[in-house]
Amino acid sequence: MARAIMWFRNDLRLNDNPALHAAARECEEIIPVYILDERYLERGQWGFCRTGPFRLNFLLESLYQLSEDLRDKGSRLQVLKGIPEKELPRLAREYRCSSLYASKEYAHEEIQVEKALAGALDTRFYHSSTLFEPESLPFPIGRLPDVFTTFRKQVERYAEVPEPLSPPEEIPGPELPDTHIPSVESLGFRLPPADERAVLQFKGGAVEAHSRLDHYFWNTESLSSYRETRNGLVGAGYSSKFSPWLANGCLSAREVYHEVESYEKEVVQNKSTYWLKFELLWREYFRLVAMRYGRRIFFPGGIQDKKTEWEESEDAFEKWRTGTTGDDFVDANMRELLFTGFMSNRGRQNVASYLVHQLKQDWRKGAAWFESLLLDYDVYSNYGNWMYAAGVGNDPRNRVFNTAKQASVYDGDGAYRRLWLEEPENDTLAFANHYFERQK
């Protein structure tokens, strides 16, 4: 009997999941597994917890929803904490599995895990987080254009986004124990309190992802004005805010892309609908950059191997991450991140520019702080955007933001700064202080 492990990674959904689709088609029984990689619960090279409580809580909520969805298909999700390249071969022996199906990842650490597993199991990896099948692009990965506009024009003309796959009708397998999903507290973190100022009370899982998509597209038709509102700072409506669900794979980029196409047919096709596709192409591009350049996306000089000299000031960095620099626009954005795990795209560009160009601090340290706190952390977009801000990525120009001018343009009445520079509630402040103590 062909029995396989379906290893869920950043693809926490049944819809449009190529690895799961292949496993259901080719195997008689499936063991669904998720491994909480304990290495991502530890501190990184800069001393920060790699997965902070916001992202961890969102992940655990997403796992709970995945578990419920699998239960509806007659299966059980097995959740373990450990090292995937050790736990998965052990599970394969325990359940007498002949193969492992999983989604492909493209960053160095994840590739090393895949290589280790390939030496122990029959592994089959599928492209689940990309818009395009990389093999179908109009150029080999080694010749990926170094300028986004060149890439965009080529793929818009020559590449097609595959239709999303339907979920399996059923997921047969042997009797499995009930799922045990740990809590944030059991993993050693304090759950942050909900902040009423947050743009959205994000909740993980595919059901919530599709609810947000339906709300933004069909219930409010906010997509029609996305291009005009995307640089907003306050409230749920200024952008799609799909990114946390995309980062965890509760929603696929292909699902969003084709939903935009449906919207264009049924409601309107305009600059705003195109612009959301444009943003999905940026997300795609950063994945392909990681495929092409490998570990260089983590180097001080980025993919340009640019010689860089950074100042090392713990005081400057501490003021930046705590939102106490004295630049009110930077501070407001950094406090929103600290208290909610989210920040607008406009804010991210400004605080990154400020850290690199005004404070002269190593961009990788800022990227690591974002990794710790951001709900929607995605290694490719995070490091791609930080390289871009530092002038060591795909755009060789140094993009220095005048934060005072940016504040006057995007927060002319000061509403955003007033919102986040006021004193937080006691429980919110207590959480922030607790979190900083953990980072020391």
C-alpha positions in Angstrom: 0.0 0.0 0.0 1.4 3.4 -1.0 1.4 5.5 2.1 3.1 9.0 2.2 3.8 11.8 4.6 2.3 15.2 3.5 4.6 17.7 5.2 3.0 21.1 5.5 5.3 24.0 5.6 4.3 27.6 4.6 1.3 26.1 2.8 -1.3 25.8 5.5 -4.3 25.2 3.3 -6.1 22.5 1.3 -7.1 24.7 -1.6 -4.5 25.1 -4.4 -1.9 22.9 -2.7 0.1 21.2 -5.4 2.0 18.9 -3.0 -1.3 17.7 -1.3 -3.0 17.4 -4.7 -0.2 15.1 -6.0 -0.1 13.0 -2.8 -3.9 12.5 -2.9 -3.7 11.5 -6.6 -0.7 9.1 -6.2 -1.1 7.6 -2.8 -3.6 5.4 -1.1 -3.0 6.9 2.4 -1.6 10.2 3.7 -0.2 11.2 7.0 -0.5 15.0 7.3 2.4 16.5 9.4 3.5 19.9 10.6 6.9 20.3 12.4 7.4 23.3 14.7 11.0 23.7 13.8 12.6 24.5 17.2 15.4 26.4 15.6 12.9 29.1 14.6 11.8 29.4 18.2 15.4 30.3 19.3 17.4 33.5 19.0 19.1 34.4 15.7 22.5 35.9 15.2 21.5 39.3 16.4 20.1 38.0 19.6 16.4 38.4 18.8 13.8 35.6 19.0 13.4 34.6 15.4 9.6 33.9 15.8 8.0 36.4 18.1 4.5 36.0 19.8 2.5 37.8 17.1 3.7 35.6 14.3 3.7 32.5 16.5 0.1 33.0 17.5 -1.0 33.6 13.9 0.8 30.4 12.9 -0.9 28.3 15.7 -4.3 29.7 14.7 -3.6 28.7 11.1 -2.6 25.2 12.2 -5.8 24.9 14.2 -7.9 25.8 11.1 -5.9 23.4 9.0 -6.5 20.6 11.5 -10.2 21.3 11.4 -10.2 21.3 7.6 -8.3 18.0 7.5 -10.7 16.5 10.0 -13.6 17.3 7.7 -11.7 15.2 5.0 -11.4 12.3 7.3 -7.8 12.9 8.4 -5.8 14.2 11.4 -2.9 16.7 11.4 0.1 15.6 13.4 1.9 18.5 15.0 5.3 18.0 16.5 8.1 20.3 17.8 11.6 19.3 16.7 14.0 19.3 13.8 12.2 18.3 10.5 15.1 16.4 9.1 15.1 14.2 12.2 11.4 13.9 12.9 10.1 13.2 9.4 12.3 10.1 8.7 11.3 8.8 12.2 7.6 9.3 11.4 8.1 7.6 8.0 9.5 4.6 9.7 6.8 4.6 12.4 4.0 4.8 9.8 5.7 2.8 7.1 5.6 5.6 4.6 7.4 5.1 1.3 7.6 8.8 0.3 7.2 12.4 1.5 5.4 15.2 -0.3 6.0 18.9 0.5 6.0 22.4 -0.9 9.3 23.7 -2.2 11.1 26.5 -0.4 14.0 28.6 -1.8 16.0 30.1 1.0 19.3 28.6 2.2 18.2 27.1 5.5 15.1 25.5 4.1 17.1 24.1 1.1 19.6 22.5 3.5 16.7 20.7 5.2 15.4 19.5 1.9 18.8 18.1 1.0 19.0 16.3 4.3 15.6 14.8 3.8 16.4 13.7 0.2 19.2 11.6 1.6 16.8 9.8 4.0 13.5 9.6 2.1 11.9 9.6 -1.3 11.0 13.3 -1.4 8.8 15.1 -3.9 8.7 18.9 -3.8 6.2 21.2 -5.5 6.0 24.9 -6.2 3.1 26.0 -3.9 4.0 29.6 -3.1 4.8 31.0 -6.5 2.5 32.5 -9.1 4.3 30.8 -12.0 5.9 27.4 -12.4 9.6 28.5 -12.5 10.3 26.0 -15.3 7.7 27.8 -17.5 9.3 31.3 -17.2 10.6 32.9 -20.4 14.1 32.7 -19.0 16.2 30.3 -16.9 16.5 31.3 -13.2 20.2 32.0 -13.8 19.2 34.7 -16.2 16.5 36.4 -14.1 16.6 40.1 -15.0 18.3 42.2 -12.3 15.7 44.9 -12.9 12.1 44.3 -11.8 10.6 46.2 -14.7 12.4 44.0 -17.2 11.2 40.9 -15.4 7.6 42.2 -15.1 7.4 43.0 -18.9 8.6 39.6 -19.8 6.3 37.6 -17.6 3.3 39.7 -18.3 3.8 39.0 -22.0 5.0 35.4 -22.0 4.1 33.6 -18.8 0.7 32.4 -17.5 -0.5 31.9 -14.0 -1.9 28.4 -13.6 -5.5 28.0 -12.4 -5.8 27.2 -8.6 -6.2 23.5 -7.8 -9.3 22.2 -6.0 -8.9 20.5 -2.6 -9.0 16.7 -2.5 -12.5 15.2 -1.9 -11.1 13.1 0.9 -7.7 12.4 2.5 -7.6 8.7 3.5 -5.2 7.4 6.0 -4.7 5.1 9.0 -6.0 5.9 12.4 -4.1 8.8 13.8 -4.0 10.3 17.3 -5.9 13.6 17.9 -4.0 16.7 17.0 -2.3 18.6 19.9 -1.5 22.2 18.9 0.6 23.9 21.6 -0.3 27.4 23.0 1.9 30.5 22.7 2.4 30.3 26.5 3.4 26.6 26.4 6.1 27.6 24.0 7.5 30.1 26.4 5.9 33.4 25.1 3.4 35.8 26.5 0.4 36.4 24.2 0.3 40.1 23.3 -3.0 41.9 24.2 -5.2 43.1 21.4 -4.6 46.8 20.6 -7.7 48.7 19.6 -5.5 50.9 17.4 -4.5 48.0 15.2 -5.5 48.2 11.5 -7.1 44.7 11.8 -7.4 42.0 14.4 -5.7 39.4 12.2 -6.6 35.7 12.8 -4.8 32.8 11.2 -6.3 30.2 8.9 -7.7 29.6 5.5 -11.3 30.5 6.5 -10.2 33.9 7.8 -8.1 34.4 4.7 -11.0 33.9 2.3 -13.3 36.0 4.6 -10.8 38.9 4.2 -10.6 38.3 0.5 -14.4 38.3 0.1 -14.7 41.4 2.2 -12.1 43.4 0.4 -13.1 42.3 -3.1 -16.8 41.5 -3.2 -18.5 43.0 0.0 -16.9 46.4 -0.1 -15.4 46.5 -3.6 -12.3 48.1 -2.0 -10.1 46.6 -4.8 -11.6 49.2 -7.2 -9.6 52.0 -5.4 -6.6 50.0 -4.2 -4.1 52.1 -6.1 -5.4 55.3 -4.6 -5.6 54.0 -1.0 -2.6 51.6 -0.7 -0.3 54.1 0.9 -2.7 54.7 3.8 -1.7 54.3 7.4 -4.8 54.0 9.5 -7.7 51.5 9.4 -8.5 48.2 7.7 -9.5 49.5 4.3 -6.4 51.2 2.9 -4.9 48.0 1.5 -5.8 44.3 1.0 -3.7 43.1 4.1 -3.6 39.6 2.6 0.1 39.4 3.4 -0.1 37.4 6.8 -2.2 34.7 5.1 0.0 34.6 2.0 3.1 34.3 4.2 1.7 31.3 6.0 0.1 29.8 2.9 -3.4 30.0 4.2 -4.1 31.7 0.9 -2.2 31.2 -2.4 -0.9 33.9 -4.7 -2.6 32.1 -7.5 -6.0 32.2 -5.8 -5.6 36.0 -5.3 -4.5 36.6 -8.9 -7.4 34.7 -10.4 -9.8 36.3 -8.0 -8.6 39.7 -9.3 -9.3 38.4 -12.8 -12.8 37.4 -11.8 -13.3 40.8 -10.2 -12.2 42.5 -13.4 -14.8 40.6 -15.4 -17.7 41.1 -13.0 -17.0 44.5 -11.4 -14.3 46.7 -13.0 -10.9 46.5 -14.6 -8.8 49.5 -13.8 -5.4 50.7 -12.6 -6.2 49.5 -9.1 -7.0 45.9 -10.1 -3.8 45.9 -12.2 -1.8 47.2 -9.2 -2.7 44.3 -7.0 -1.4 42.0 -9.7 1.7 44.2 -9.9 2.3 43.7 -6.1 1.9 40.0 -6.5 4.6 40.2 -9.2 7.0 41.9 -6.8 6.3 39.1 -4.3 7.1 36.6 -7.0 10.3 38.4 -8.1 11.8 38.3 -4.6 11.3 34.5 -4.5 13.1 34.2 -7.9 15.9 36.5 -6.6 16.4 34.0 -3.7 16.4 31.1 -6.2 19.1 32.8 -8.3 21.3 34.3 -5.6 21.0 31.8 -2.7 22.8 32.9 0.5 23.8 36.2 -1.0 20.5 37.7 0.0 21.7 37.5 3.6 25.2 39.0 3.0 26.1 42.5 4.1 26.7 43.6 0.5 23.5 41.8 -0.7 23.3 40.4 -4.2 25.6 43.1 -5.5 28.5 42.1 -3.2 28.7 45.8 -2.5 31.4 46.8 0.0 29.6 48.3 3.0 30.7 49.8 6.3 28.1 50.1 9.0 28.3 51.8 12.3 27.7 49.7 15.4 25.6 51.6 17.9 23.4 49.6 20.3 21.9 52.9 21.5 20.9 54.0 18.0 19.4 50.6 17.2 17.6 50.5 20.6 16.0 53.8 20.0 14.9 52.7 16.5 13.3 49.5 17.6 11.6 51.0 20.6 10.2 54.0 18.7 12.2 56.6 20.6 14.4 58.1 17.9 12.8 61.6 18.1 11.6 61.3 14.5 7.9 61.2 15.1 7.0 59.4 11.8 9.6 56.7 12.4 8.7 56.3 16.0 4.9 56.0 15.3 5.6 53.2 12.8 8.0 51.4 15.0 5.5 51.5 17.9 2.7 50.2 15.7 5.0 47.2 14.8 5.9 46.6 18.5 2.3 46.7 19.7 0.5 44.9 16.8 3.0 43.0 14.7 2.0 45.0 11.6 3.2 48.1 9.7 2.1 49.6 6.4 4.2 49.3 3.3 4.8 53.1 3.4 6.0 52.8 7.0 8.3 49.9 6.3 10.1 51.9 3.6 10.6 54.9 5.8 11.8 53.1 8.9 14.2 50.9 6.8 15.6 54.0 5.1 16.0 55.8 8.4 17.9 52.9 10.0 20.3 52.4 7.1 20.8 55.9 5.9 20.3 58.1 8.9 21.5 55.9 11.7 24.1 54.0 9.5 23.2 50.6 11.0 23.5 47.2 9.4 20.3 46.6 7.3 20.4 42.9 8.3 19.8 43.8 11.9 16.7 45.6 10.9 15.6 42.7 8.8 16.1 40.4 11.8 13.9 42.7 14.0 11.2 42.6 11.4 11.5 38.7 11.3 10.9 38.6 15.0 7.8 40.8 15.1 6.1 40.9 11.7 2.9 38.9 11.4 3.5 38.6 7.7 7.2 37.8 7.8 8.2 36.2 4.6 12.0 35.6 4.2 12.0 36.5 0.5 10.0 39.7 0.6 11.6 40.8 3.9 15.2 40.4 2.8 14.4 41.5 -0.8 12.9 44.7 0.5 15.6 45.4 3.0 18.3 44.9 0.4 16.4 47.3 -1.8 16.3 49.9 1.0 20.0 49.5 1.7 21.0 49.9 -1.9 22.5 46.4 -2.1 19.6 44.7 -3.9 18.0 44.8 -7.3 18.0 48.6 -7.5 21.6 50.0 -7.3 20.4 53.5 -6.3 20.3 54.5 -2.7 16.7 55.4 -2.0 16.9 57.8 0.9 13.5 58.8 2.3 13.0 62.3 3.8 10.8 61.1 6.7 9.5 64.6 7.5 8.4 65.1 3.9 6.9 61.6 3.8 4.9 62.4 7.0 3.6 65.6 5.5 2.4 63.8 2.4 1.0 60.6 3.9 0.0 61.9 7.4 -0.6 65.5 6.7 -3.1 66.0 9.6 -0.9 64.0 12.0 -3.7 61.5 12.8 -1.4 58.5 12.5 1.3 60.0 14.6 -1.1 61.0 17.3 -2.6 57.6 17.3 0.6 55.7 17.9 2.6 58.3 19.9 0.1 58.5 22.7 0.8 56.4 25.8 -0.4 52.8 25.4 -2.7 50.9 27.8 -0.9 49.4 30.8 -1.2 45.8 29.6 0.1 46.7 26.1 3.1 48.5 27.7 3.7 45.6 30.0 3.8 43.2 27.0 6.3 45.5 25.2 8.5 45.7 28.3 8.3 41.9 28.7 9.3 41.4 25.1 12.3 43.7 25.3 13.4 41.9 28.4 13.4 38.6 26.5 15.6 40.1 23.8 18.4 41.1 26.3 
